[in-house]
Amino acid sequence: MPMKKQGKTTKKSTGHPPQKSSKATAPKKKIVSTKSSAKPKEKKLQSAPSTEQATTSSSSTKVKPVALLRGMKDILPQEDMIWRTLMQTAGAITTAYNFLYTETPILEEATLFVRSIGKGTDVVDKEMYMFEDNDGTKVALRPEGTAGSARAYIGHGMQSLPQPVNIWYFGPMFRHNRPQAGRFREFHQFGCESFGVRDAAIDAELINVAYQYVADLGIATRVEINSIGTLEDRTQYTVELVSYLRTKRSYLCDLCKVRINKNPLRVLDCNEPSCQPVKGEAPQIIDWLSETSKKYFMDVLEYLDELHIPYTLNPLLVRGLDYYTDTVFEIYADQEEETAQSALAGGGRYDGLVEQLGGPATPACGFSVGLERVASVLKARTKEEPFAFSDGRTKLFFAQLGTQASKRGLALVEELRKSGLYLHHSFGKSSLKTQLELANKIGVTHTLILGQKEVLDGMIIIRDMESGIQEIVDQRKIVSEVKKLVSV
Ligand code: HAM
């Protein structure tokens, strides 16, 4: 027993940093002097600070900052305006068209995506962030939002709700692809999905919502559209396509050579220059549509005409995900922007997906907008980098001097907020000069100034930033006074 006790003490005492009390260091000293092996151990402990010590100590170890993962990017404060606008515009248009906000997990069982997006697609074969979690379940970061939405529709019995069930989402997606302009490994989508009704009016409504969303953001776009028919239409077409592609095999890129047997429709999706002439000559799916599918497609186009949505028929448009049936579309910026090459949004009808995932036969249609691509068009537009605090939300600044003014000031700012009036402020700063400089930088029209004297008098100074003229008003009238300034 005594031996055991001593062993325990040894362990504990060597683990203590040197500044511990003499009580604790006494046995340590003893051990150091009697056991030679303890010496280097103790030295090592002293010279290697804990992670916490390393990060907090300014003088000793310099910690290498952790870099962003490739293909990922931060959304920064200077983009505040753009991202708020993207969110608010999504909120406004979905309210107008009665889509209800839904959020599904970022992490799902990998099989959900394999079954919906399909083996043989780039997304499933090459781009999924897939791993086993601690329980050994094969999971994946969602590469898109449609599969999760369909899972939620089935899992929550939404087929018993009045149809269509219209939902929308806004959030991050992950694809481990080769990063390039407009293509990230983490990106954000705003998407809408409509479950339960097959009608050309629904397809047109979804295209319209996607189109108007970007239009509301001030971006002129063009819609590219095609129909890939039903599964039966496609089966016949695929036979024809494969026999054509086999005759052109030697002209195709290596990946497309494999695709001929694996997923021939994907050849029509390929961007490799060598594949373009082969694509151009390929049989077109539109010629293989049944009369019903053709009629459905014509109906969709007629709705688009009614809505004055400009569209181009693109017989090569098949989309990169396997779940589509009939209508498929993509939206491109209609100008010479860097992003004009890549689609801002994509979507289509997917009548087989819900059933394929184990739910009841349920027609569905939807779209997703790539928000980084939209943000980049907006950014390119804005000559000056929009700055976090020059967002136009308010043209007023609140400056305070001293602790009392700070306390009263916070209460006044809150009183104003409750009346819908917002001010810039910087409560951590005490110098008036610094605060006025900041107010000037933001470009406010007026600054409210509260000093010690004003706190005692129950007054507040309002300074016109252009003329420098100051007026003193009663704090009790602050809401009406500020309202006057805002309405000018
Ligand atoms: P998607 O075409 O794969 O379709 O993606 C939609 C949009 O997301 C694209 O048009 C693009 O703007 C953006 N996007 C895709 N990948 C990236 C990336 N790596 N980096 C940046 N932006 C990207 C879908 O995801 C379907 N779930 C759309 C849908 C909804 N279909 C029916 N309902």
Residues whose N, C-alpha, C, O or C-beta is under 5 A from the ligand:
A	BS01	HAM	E144 G145 T146 R175 G182 R183 F184 F187 C192 A343 L344 A345 G346 G347 G348 G366 F367 S368 V369 G370 E372 R373
